[in-house]
Amino acid sequence: MPEQQNDRPSAIQGEEAALTPRVVLADANSFYASCEKVFDPSLEGRPVVVLSNNDGCVVARNREAKQLGIANGTPWFKIRDQATHDGVVARSSNYELYASLSQRMMGVMARFLPNQEIYSIDECFMTSIWNDQRTGQICRDLHDAVLRSTGIPVSVGVAPTKTLAKVANHWAKTHPSIDGVTLWDQIEAEYGDRALASVPIDQVWGVGHKLTRKLMSMGIVTALDLRDADPVLIRRRFSVMVQRTALELRGTACIEDGADANKGIRTDQILCSRMFSHPVEGYTSLAQALSIYAQKACHRLHRQHSLCSKVKVFCSTSPYAPQQFSAISRTVDLEDPSDDPLVISRAASQAIKGHVDPHAHYIRAGVVLLELSDARSFQTLEGLDAARDTHELGDILEAASQRFGPFRVGVGYGGIRGRGRHDDDAGATWSMNRRILSPRSTTRWDEMAVAYAR
C-alpha cells in the first residue's frame, strides 16, 4: 500500500473568504475498478470490469471498458467470449478491499476541508469558506494527495449547492483536460445555460427512472428545463424533494446533510439479500439461508442501537427459468420491538413455513427489518417493554466476529463457515461464488501484496 503523505493545505490566514460557503464533492473515478488496479499494475491501460455477486452482471467499469461499449447490468456470460477477445479483465466484487481503500481515501480528504459528509463508499461532500482561487488550489492538492496516498483517482466539483456540485463533478470526469477539479462558477461564466442544457434530466441527482418519464412528459428533458420550471408546479405535480432539486439548480441550497454512510445508520429498514450460487430447493435450505441473512441484518441493527417491529422475507425463482415462476413474500409482526437475534432469526424462518414450493428452484432470498426505532430512547407502557437481547447474544456474536472473523459462531447454520478463501461466508453449497476474486491486500495477512526489489 503506498505510504500516506502528511499533506495539508498551506497556511490560509489572511486569505480572502468567500461570501457564502461552497459545497465540494469529491468522487472517486470508477472506484471498484480503480481499487483493482492499486495492487495490480498490470491492469494499467487495460479494460477492467467488476462483477456482481456470484459473478453475475457487470456493476463497475473503468474508462477503457466503457469505450468498448460495455454497459452496467450486462450479464457477464453474454459478453464473456467477446470481452475476453477484447482483452477485458473481469474481477469478482472484492468488498473488503473496496471498504478498506474507501476508509483510507476518506481519511486523506478529511485533512483538507471541514464538514465531511460521506455520502457513499466512493464520494463525500465537504465545505469551503474560501474564494474560488483558494478553493481550487485546495481541491487540486486534495486530488493529488489522494492519488499519491491511495492510488485512487478522484474528481472534484465545487458549487453553491449539492446538486450543482454533482453536475460540476460529472463535468470534471468527462473533461480530462481540467485535471479533475471543476468550479461551477467558472463553468457558468464560460458556457452559461449551455452547461445545464447538456445534462439530460435522468442524470440529475435525485431524478430516477420513474420521475424521468413523468418530467419528460411535461417537456422537462434537461437540467436547464428543470431549473426554469415553476417550483410551485413541480411540488404540486411531484414532491417537495423534486422542488428542492429545481431550487438547487438555481443556486439555492436546500438539501440538508444526510447520515454518514460510513456509520451505516438506517432509519427506515435494514436489508440483507443475496443471489444463491446454486438453486435452492425445499424449506430446510431456504430456512438456513434466511436465518443467516437475519443474523447479518441483526448485526447492523445491533450496531446502530435499534429495534425492529416487523420482519419481512422474500424468495424467488429465476424469471427466465423454463419452469413456472415462483415467489414468496411474507411479513411477520413481532410481539414486541426486538433486537434479539434468536427472536428475529426464528421469525424469518417461520415466515415461509408452509409457503415453499417443494419443486421450485429458488435463486434469491432476503430479509428486511422494518419499523425501526432507537433502542436507547424506546419507551412504552409498563408491561409492554421491548423484547430486548437480555442474554446479550448479540454482543457475544459481535465480539466473536471481531476477534475471529465472520461465521466462526452463530445461531444454527450461521456458525458453519466456508474454507480457504471463502472462510468469510457460510459453508453451504449455495453460498456466494467469487471465482475471480483479487487478493484482499489490506485486510488479510496471507493475501498481502509482495514487492520485489530488482
HUJOUR-V889541 format. One record per residue. N is the residue number from 1. OMEGA is omega in radians with two decimals (none if undefined). Layout:
<<N OMEGA> <N OMEGA>>
//
This chain:
<<1 3.12> <2 -3.10> <3 3.13> <4 -3.14> <5 3.11> <6 -3.08> <7 3.06> <8 3.07> <9 -3.13> <10 -3.05> <11 -3.08> <12 3.09> <13 3.10> <14 3.11> <15 3.14> <16 3.14> <17 3.08> <18 3.12> <19 3.08> <20 3.12> <21 3.11> <22 3.06> <23 3.11> <24 3.09> <25 3.07> <26 -3.03> <27 3.14> <28 3.12> <29 3.11> <30 -2.88> <31 -3.09> <32 -3.13> <33 3.11> <34 3.10> <35 -3.14> <36 -3.09> <37 -3.04> <38 -3.08> <39 3.12> <40 -3.10> <41 -3.13> <42 -3.14> <43 -3.12> <44 3.12> <45 -3.14> <46 3.08> <47 -3.10> <48 3.03> <49 3.06> <50 -3.03> <51 -3.13> <52 3.11> <53 -3.10> <54 3.09> <55 -3.05> <56 -3.03> <57 3.06> <58 3.12> <59 3.11> <60 -3.13> <61 3.00> <62 -3.05> <63 -3.11> <64 3.11> <65 3.10> <66 -3.14> <67 3.08> <68 3.11> <69 3.12> <70 -3.09> <71 3.02> <72 -3.12> <73 3.14> <74 3.08> <75 -3.07> <76 -3.08> <77 -3.12> <78 -3.06> <79 -3.02> <80 -3.06> <81 -3.13> <82 3.14> <83 3.10> <84 3.10> <85 -3.13> <86 3.10> <87 -3.14> <88 3.09> <89 3.14> <90 3.10> <91 2.99> <92 3.13> <93 -3.09> <94 -2.98> <95 -3.13> <96 -3.13> <97 -3.09> <98 -3.14> <99 -3.13> <100 3.14> <101 3.07> <102 3.14> <103 3.12> <104 -3.14> <105 3.14> <106 3.11> <107 3.11> <108 -3.09> <109 -3.12> <110 -3.13> <111 -3.01> <112 -3.08> <113 -3.08> <114 3.04> <115 3.14> <116 3.05> <117 -3.11> <118 -3.04> <119 3.11> <120 -3.06> <121 -3.04> <122 -3.14> <123 3.12> <124 3.02> <125 3.03> <126 -3.09> <127 3.02> <128 3.10> <129 -3.05> <130 3.13> <131 -3.04> <132 -3.10> <133 -3.13> <134 3.13> <135 3.12> <136 3.14> <137 3.11> <138 -3.12> <139 3.08> <140 3.07> <141 3.11> <142 3.13> <143 -3.10> <144 -3.10> <145 3.12> <146 3.14> <147 -3.12> <148 -3.03> <149 -3.07> <150 -3.07> <151 -3.11> <152 3.06> <153 3.13> <154 2.99> <155 -3.06> <156 3.06> <157 -3.11> <158 -3.09> <159 3.12> <160 -3.10> <161 -3.14> <162 -3.11> <163 3.09> <164 3.07> <165 3.06> <166 3.13> <167 3.14> <168 3.13> <169 3.10> <170 3.09> <171 3.13> <172 -3.14> <173 -3.03> <174 3.10> <175 -3.07> <176 -3.07> <177 -3.11> <178 2.99> <179 2.94> <180 -3.12> <181 -3.12> <182 3.04> <183 -3.07> <184 -3.13> <185 3.13> <186 3.09> <187 -3.11> <188 3.14> <189 -3.08> <190 -3.00> <191 -3.13> <192 -3.10> <193 -3.13> <194 -3.12> <195 3.12> <196 3.11> <197 -3.13> <198 -3.11> <199 3.09> <200 -3.06> <201 -3.12> <202 3.09> <203 3.09> <204 -3.11> <205 3.10> <206 3.12> <207 -3.12> <208 -3.08> <209 -3.12> <210 3.13> <211 -3.14> <212 -3.13> <213 -3.13> <214 -3.14> <215 -3.14> <216 3.09> <217 3.09> <218 -3.13> <219 3.11> <220 -3.03> <221 3.11> <222 3.08> <223 3.11> <224 3.11> <225 3.13> <226 3.11> <227 -3.06> <228 -3.14> <229 3.11> <230 -3.08> <231 3.10> <232 3.10> <233 3.13> <234 3.13> <235 -3.11> <236 -3.08> <237 -3.04> <238 -3.11> <239 3.11> <240 -3.14> <241 3.10> <242 3.07> <243 3.12> <244 3.10> <245 3.11> <246 3.13> <247 3.10> <248 3.09> <249 3.05> <250 3.13> <251 3.13> <252 -3.11> <253 -3.14> <254 3.05> <255 -3.08> <256 3.07> <257 3.11> <258 3.12> <259 3.11> <260 -3.08> <261 3.14> <262 3.13> <263 3.04> <264 -3.10> <265 3.09> <266 -3.11> <267 -3.10> <268 -3.10> <269 3.04> <270 -3.04> <271 2.96> <272 -3.14> <273 -3.12> <274 2.90> <275 3.11> <276 3.07> <277 3.06> <278 3.12> <279 -3.12> <280 3.13> <281 2.99> <282 -3.08> <283 -3.01> <284 -3.11> <285 3.11> <286 3.13> <287 3.07> <288 -3.12> <289 -3.12> <290 3.08> <291 3.12> <292 -3.13> <293 3.09> <294 3.12> <295 3.07> <296 3.10> <297 3.10> <298 3.10> <299 3.12> <300 3.10> <301 -3.12> <302 -3.08> <303 -3.13> <304 3.05> <305 -3.12> <306 3.00> <307 3.03> <308 -3.12> <309 -3.14> <310 3.07> <311 3.11> <312 3.08> <313 3.07> <314 3.10> <315 3.11> <316 3.00> <317 3.12> <318 3.09> <319 -3.11> <320 -3.12> <321 -3.11> <322 -3.13> <323 -3.09> <324 -3.13> <325 3.13> <326 -3.13> <327 3.10> <328 3.02> <329 -3.08> <330 3.10> <331 -3.11> <332 3.03> <333 3.08> <334 3.14> <335 3.10> <336 3.05> <337 -2.99> <338 2.94> <339 -3.07> <340 3.14> <341 3.13> <342 -3.13> <343 -3.05> <344 3.10> <345 3.13> <346 -3.14> <347 -3.14> <348 -3.12> <349 -3.11> <350 -3.06> <351 -3.07> <352 -3.10> <353 -3.13> <354 -3.11> <355 -3.10> <356 3.04> <357 -3.06> <358 -3.11> <359 -3.09> <360 3.11> <361 -3.07> <362 -3.11> <363 -3.09> <364 3.07> <365 -3.14> <366 3.11> <367 3.11> <368 3.04> <369 -3.01> <370 3.14> <371 -3.11> <372 3.07> <373 -3.11> <374 -3.10> <375 -3.07> <376 -3.12> <377 -3.11> <378 3.12> <379 3.10> <380 -3.12> <381 3.13> <382 -3.11> <383 3.13> <384 -3.09> <385 3.10> <386 3.08> <387 -3.04> <388 3.12> <389 -3.04> <390 3.11> <391 3.06> <392 3.12> <393 3.13> <394 3.11> <395 -3.14> <396 3.13> <397 3.13> <398 3.14> <399 3.13> <400 3.12> <401 3.13> <402 -3.05> <403 -3.00> <404 -3.11> <405 -3.10> <406 3.05> <407 2.98> <408 3.09> <409 -3.14> <410 3.13> <411 3.12> <412 -3.09> <413 -3.14> <414 3.12> <415 3.13> <416 -3.01> <417 3.10> <418 -3.10> <419 3.10> <420 -3.11> <421 -3.13> <422 -3.10> <423 3.07> <424 3.10> <425 -3.14> <426 -3.13> <427 3.14> <428 -3.13> <429 -3.10> <430 -3.12> <431 -3.05> <432 3.08> <433 2.99> <434 -2.99> <435 -3.10> <436 -3.14> <437 3.09> <438 3.13> <439 3.06> <440 -2.87> <441 -3.07> <442 -3.07> <443 -3.12> <444 -3.12> <445 -3.07> <446 3.13> <447 -3.13> <448 3.11> <449 3.13> <450 3.10> <451 -3.12> <452 3.06> <453 -3.12> <454 none>>
//
